[in-house]
């Protein structure tokens, strides 16, 4: 945890300063969950030499030896139509759930290998997570129009900090980093009767965001 006089945020030509109460910075090494799609395992392929409705006929095939089973996916690689096997008629003929094959057309037959559960792996990606708390201090839009009133600064802040947006962030005179905004909150605190420039309202803000790191 640290406190800085001002943290600067930029987005395009927009600039916003926040007088901070505290900045929490934590490095995390999150585990990512990856869903592995189903994979087709090739069982047989060839070229048909006969035409029968709702059948695949290939006199050179041996579907029994190839391990073709009911439910395997048949793809006509000539027309790109697909269906599934409904019955094993013989070593050279299959019944199909849809009539997609004619003579002299190429095909593949695949079994679907399913992975029951997603896989969780640690990608060793270091994420630098910031939670910044403070008060709106100063801002300007497009490097020309200064946000003088508290309402202008509040509206400008909300425009820059939309969830999912990315802003540049600099603190303590450091190097600018790219901060991905996860969430933000703006709260009306009190009237500031002594501040004749920034208006009569004081807003407290909290920003949570991530600076993504590298694979280590």
N, C-alpha and C positions, 0 to 999 in steps of 0.2 A: 504494500500500500504506500502511495506517495501523494503529495500535494504539490501542484504547480500553479503559478499565477494565472497562466492562460494556456489552453490547448487550442490550437488552430485547426479548423476543418475547412477543406476546400472541395468543391465539386464544379468542374469547369471553371468559369470565372467567378463563381460565388464563393464568398469567404465568410466564415463565422468563427468568433472567438468565444470560448466558455471559460469563465473564472471558476476554477475547480475547488471543491472541498476535498476530494480524494480521488485517486485513480488506483483501482485494483488491477493487477496484471498477473495472470496465471498461465503457465505453460501446461498444455494438455497433450496427451498422446492417445487420441481416441481409437476405439475399435470400430471398424467399418463392417457392416453386414452386406454381403453380396449375394444376390439370388442368381444361381447358375441355371441358365435355360436348359430345357431338354435337348438331348443330342441324338441325332439319328445314326444308328449303326447299320452300315450297308450289309444286306444279306444276299442280294442277288441283283443282277443287271443283265440286260441283253437287248435283243431286237425281236419283235413279234413276227411270226410268219403265218398267221391265220387270223380270221375275223369271225368272232362269235359274240353275240350280244352279252354284255355284262361278264365277259371272260377276258383273261390274258392268256394267249396261246403262244408258246415258244417251244418248238420241237427239239431245240438244242439244250434246253434248260434241265436242271434237276433240282426242283424246288424243295424236295425232301432232304437231299444232301446239304443244300444251302441253309436249311434251318428256317425256311419261311413258315410263318404261323398266321392263324386268323388274327386280324387286327393290325397286322403290319401295314405300313403306309406304302402305297404304290404311286409313283410319279411318272406320268408320261412326259419324258424329257423332250419330246418333239413338240407337243402342244402345251406343255406345262400344266395340264389338268392333273388332279390327284384324287385318290380315293383310298379305301382300305380293303384288305383281303377278307372276304366273307366265308370262304371255304377252300380247302385244298382238294381239287378234283383229282389230280394225278401229279406225277413228277413234272409234267410239261404244261399243265393247265390249272389256272386259278379262277375261282369265282370272285367277282368284285362287287362292292356295294353300289357302284355307279359305272355306267358304260362309258369308259374313256379310251379304250384301246382298239386300234385297227391294225391291219397287217403292215409290216415294214415300219413300225414306229419303235423308237428306243424307250427304255424304261429303267427305273431303279426301284428296288424294294428295300425299305429300311425298317428296323425295329427301333422304337423310341426308348432311349435310356433315360429314366427320370431320376433326379436327385430330390429326395423327399424334403429336405430342409435347406434353407439358405446357409451359407457358410460365413462365419464371422472370423475375420482376420485382422491382425494388427499391421497396418501399413507403415508404421513408424513415421507417421506424418506429425510433426510438431506444430500445434496450433497455439498462437499467442492470443489469449482471450483478455479483453479489456472491459472493465465496468467503470464508467466515468460519471461522477456526480458533481454538479456545480450549478452555476447560474449563467444565463445568457449575458454576454458582455458587450459584444460589438459585432456588426455584420454589414456586408454590402453585397448588392446584387449586380452581377455582370461587371464588377470592378468600377462601377460608375455611381449607382444609386445607393447611398448609405441607408441602412435600416436604422432610423433614428428612434422610432417609438418602440415600446415594449411589444406591442401587438405586431408590428412589422417584423421584429426579430423572432417572435414566436412563430409567425406564419412562415418566415424564411427557414427557420430551423426544421419545421415539420416537412417543408418541401424537400429539403436536402436529406432528411433522415428517414425517408420512407423505408419500411422494412424490406430488406433484400437489396437495397441500393449500396453503392460503394462510394466512400469518400476518402480524400487524402487527409492524413492526420499528422501533425507535428507537435511535439511537446519538448520543453526544456532545450529549445534550439537544436533539436536533433534532426535526423534525416526523415523526410516524409515517408510514411508507409501507407499502404492501401488497406483501409478498414472496411470489412463487410459488415453492414449493420444487421444484427439479429433482431433487436427490438429497442424501442426508446419510450420514454415517458416524460411528459411535461406537466408540471403542477403549479397552479397559481398559489403563491405564498402570501403576499401582502402588498399593500400600496407603499410606494416609496415617495413620500411627499418632498423629500430633500433633493430628489434627482430631477432637475428641470429639463435635462436633455433626453434621457431615455424613456420618459413617460412615467405613468403613475403605477404601473404594475411590475411586480417582481416574480419571475418564473424560475422554479428549480427544475433541473432536467437530469435525467439518468439515461445513459447510452450503454448498450452492451453490443460488442462487436468482436470480430475475429480477424487477426492478421495470420493468414495461412503460412506455414513454414515449409521446409523442404523435407523430402524423404531422407532419412539418416540411416 
